[in-house]
Amino acid sequence: MDGPWVGTWRPHPRRGPILAEFNTPGPKYWIPGTTGHASHDPTRDKAPAYTFRGAKGPAAENCSPGPRYFIHPSITKVGKYVPPSAHLVGRPKTKSEVTPGPSDYSTEKADKHVYSNAPVQSMVFRHKLAGALQTPGPGAYTLPRLLGPNTVYTHANPCYSMRWKSMYNSCFQDLAKTPGPAAFSKVELDVYKKRAPKYTM
């Protein structure tokens, strides 16, 4: 809005409301809002607020191709699904060029396995032994005992033996070599009888 100067003042567009236009205090007093978190009225409870998070950026190490690659429906989690079918391939190449013909085989020896034949026996020479066999003769063996307590396969009967005469209380015994009563130490009375009470000062 351009206009002539009125003294030192020039007309210009109004930048905001004028207090003289309102009967109430109007926008002179600012009341905090009850919605949102910014400049919220401290005398009112705030409701829970939720925000939408932005999408994650691409990871540096990503092992999956993501949705930008088209996966064929025949690819499953265990591999590619292939229906059963017959495949025709070419004859494999062989290294040998000359193969035997039918006349190179002899089937006469196989006739006895195919056709019924009478039993046939043949005589051969005795095999030559590598060396003379040294087998033990009858005298090289010993039979187990049949008498006594220590036999192999028979029951042993009670065995008794005769011993020489004992020298105890015989006329040939030297009584001077036997110990007398004084040769033994005296046994304490408390060993084989009830011990008497003892007192010490």
C-alpha positions, 0 to 999 in steps of 0.5 A: 500500500503506497500512499502519500506521507502524512507528516512523518507517517506513511500509510501501510498494511496492518500486520495484526489485530488491534486491541481496540477492535475487541471488547475482551482482552482478546489475543493480548493474553495467551492461553496454553493449548491442551493438545499436543506436547509443545506449549501444553497447559501445565494444569492439564494431563497430557494424552499419550502421543505416538509418532511414526518412525521413518524407514530404516536405511539399507544395511551394509551387510544384507544377505537377502536379495529383497523384493527387487528380484523376481523369484520363480514360483518353482523355487521352494525352501528345499530347492527347485521343484521339478516334476518327474519327467524322462530326459533323453541324452546322447550316447556317451563317448567311449575311449575304446574304438575296437570292441569284441564281436560275437565270435570272440567269445567261447561258450563251450565251458558254460554249457555244463552250467546251463544244461544237465550233465552226468557227474564227471570225476577226474584223477589228479596227481598227489600234491607234493608236500613242501617238507616232511611232516614231523608228527609225534609218535605214540610214545610222545604222549603221556597219560594223566595219573589215575591215582592220587589226589591231583588227577585230571578227570577222575575223582580222587579218593582220600589219601593217607600217609604215615609219619614218623613218631613224634618226639613229644613226651618220648624217651628221646626228648631232651627236657633240658632244652625246654624252658622252665617256669622262670623263663616266662615273664610275670603277667600283670594281674590286671590283664586277666582280672578286674582292675582295682581302682587307683588313686594318685595324690 
